[in-house]
Amino acid sequence: MASAVRILGIDPGSVRTGYGIVDSDGRSSRHVTHGCIAGSGDTLPERLGTIYRGVAAIIAEYGPVEMGVEEVFLAHNPKAALKLGQARGAAICAGVECGLTVAEYSARSIKQNIVGTGGAAKEQVQHMVNALLSLNGEPIQADAADALAVALCHAHARTRPLAAAPARRRKSVRWK
């Protein structure tokens, strides 16, 4: 794969943060690794520290140069959304501290880019990640599959910037 770039994808979570790394030239991508960082500790600050150190260790071991992170979606539970945002922030800080370029993508645009529809189910994302990376049906935990989807979305966005851009909303026009 000529001029491939190593990309780290992150699916943030305060209990479990998924990560996935691909090498990609924008046209084809190769799986490097994937997994989850379990937010260990009794308190949220301890779990955030675990996420920060875990992401930094993955970067040190595998040497990605760019990072894609899923944005926080509007949750029904404000406390859960706040914790998710803090986990996301810990991962982003680790990436920036390690010198990575960081891009952010909405869950809808990631699904649209990988599956073809923004309302795709988790199982559809897992299936397409398996197919796109030729993983031969190896079962992948949902958080890690989502992180690989983020990495693939970023790989596509690098060469086709509009591929991962959220669709613009059109104003409804009422005819009188």
C-alpha positions in Angstrom: 0.0 0.0 0.0 1.9 3.1 -1.3 1.8 6.2 0.9 -0.4 4.7 3.5 -1.2 6.6 6.7 -1.8 4.9 10.0 -5.1 6.1 11.5 -6.4 5.6 15.1 -10.2 5.5 15.5 -11.8 6.1 18.9 -15.3 5.2 20.1 -15.4 6.9 23.4 -17.1 5.6 26.5 -16.5 6.2 30.3 -16.8 2.4 31.0 -15.3 1.0 27.8 -13.5 3.0 25.0 -13.1 1.3 21.7 -10.0 1.7 19.5 -9.1 0.6 16.1 -6.1 1.2 13.9 -5.9 0.9 10.1 -3.3 1.7 7.5 -5.0 3.4 4.6 -4.1 5.2 1.3 -7.8 6.3 1.0 -8.7 3.7 -1.5 -7.8 0.6 0.4 -7.4 0.0 4.1 -5.6 -2.7 6.1 -6.5 -3.7 9.6 -3.6 -3.2 12.2 -5.3 -3.8 15.6 -8.4 -3.2 17.6 -9.7 -3.5 21.1 -11.2 -1.8 24.1 -9.8 0.2 27.0 -11.7 -0.7 30.1 -12.1 2.4 32.3 -10.8 1.0 35.5 -11.3 2.7 38.8 -14.1 3.5 41.3 -14.4 7.2 40.3 -14.9 9.0 37.0 -11.5 10.8 37.3 -9.8 7.4 37.8 -11.5 6.0 34.7 -10.7 9.1 32.7 -7.0 8.7 33.7 -7.1 5.1 32.5 -8.6 6.2 29.1 -5.9 8.9 28.7 -3.0 6.6 29.6 -4.5 3.7 27.5 -4.8 5.9 24.4 -1.3 7.3 24.9 0.1 3.8 25.2 -1.7 2.6 22.0 -0.2 5.6 20.2 3.3 4.9 21.5 3.0 1.2 20.5 1.5 1.5 17.1 2.5 5.0 15.9 -0.6 6.3 14.2 -0.2 9.9 12.9 -3.9 10.8 12.6 -6.9 10.2 14.8 -10.7 10.2 14.2 -13.1 10.4 17.2 -16.8 10.0 17.3 -18.7 13.1 18.5 -21.0 13.0 21.4 -24.6 12.4 20.4 -27.4 14.0 22.2 -28.4 11.5 24.8 -31.7 11.4 26.7 -29.7 11.2 29.9 -27.7 14.5 30.4 -25.4 12.8 33.0 -24.5 10.0 30.6 -23.8 12.6 27.8 -21.5 14.5 30.2 -19.6 11.4 31.1 -19.3 10.4 27.5 -18.0 13.9 26.6 -15.4 13.7 29.4 -14.2 10.3 28.1 -14.0 11.7 24.7 -12.0 14.7 26.0 -9.5 12.4 27.7 -8.9 10.5 24.5 -8.6 13.7 22.4 -6.1 15.1 24.9 -4.0 12.0 24.7 -4.0 12.2 20.9 -3.1 15.9 20.8 -0.4 15.5 23.5 1.2 12.7 21.3 1.1 15.0 18.3 -1.7 13.4 16.3 -4.0 15.4 14.0 -7.5 14.9 15.4 -10.8 14.9 13.4 -14.3 14.5 14.7 -17.2 12.7 13.1 -20.9 12.4 14.0 -22.2 8.9 14.5 -24.6 9.5 11.7 -21.9 10.5 9.2 -19.8 7.5 10.2 -22.7 5.1 9.6 -23.5 6.8 6.3 -19.9 6.5 5.2 -19.4 2.9 6.2 -22.9 1.3 5.7 -24.6 3.7 3.3 -27.3 4.8 5.7 -27.0 7.1 8.8 -29.5 5.0 10.7 -27.6 1.7 10.5 -27.7 -0.7 13.4 -24.6 -1.8 15.3 -24.7 -5.2 13.7 -24.7 -3.6 10.2 -21.6 -1.5 11.2 -19.9 -4.7 12.5 -20.7 -6.6 9.3 -19.4 -3.8 7.0 -16.2 -3.3 9.1 -15.5 -7.1 8.7 -16.1 -6.9 5.0 -14.1 -3.7 4.3 -11.1 -5.0 6.3 -11.4 -8.6 5.2 -11.5 -9.9 8.7 -13.2 -13.1 7.7 -16.1 -12.8 10.0 -13.9 -12.6 13.2 -16.3 -11.5 15.9 -15.5 -7.9 17.0 -16.8 -6.3 20.1 -19.2 -3.5 19.1 -17.1 -0.7 20.6 -14.0 -1.9 18.7 -16.0 -2.2 15.5 -17.3 1.3 15.9 -13.8 2.6 16.5 -12.6 0.8 13.3 -15.6 2.4 11.5 -14.4 5.8 12.7 -10.8 5.1 11.4 -12.3 4.0 8.0 -14.5 7.1 7.9 -11.4 9.3 8.5 -9.5 7.4 5.9 -12.2 8.1 3.3 -12.5 11.8 4.4 -8.8 12.4 3.9 -9.1 11.8 0.2 -12.7 12.7 -0.3 -13.5 15.5 2.2 -17.2 15.6 1.4 -17.5 11.8 2.0 -17.8 12.2 5.7 -19.3 15.6 5.9 -22.7 15.7 7.4 -25.5 16.3 4.9 -26.8 19.9 4.8 -30.3 20.4 5.9 -32.5 22.1 3.3 -35.1 24.5 4.4 -38.6 23.5 3.7 -40.3 25.8 1.2 -44.0 26.2 1.5 -45.8 27.2 -1.7 -48.8 29.4 -1.3 
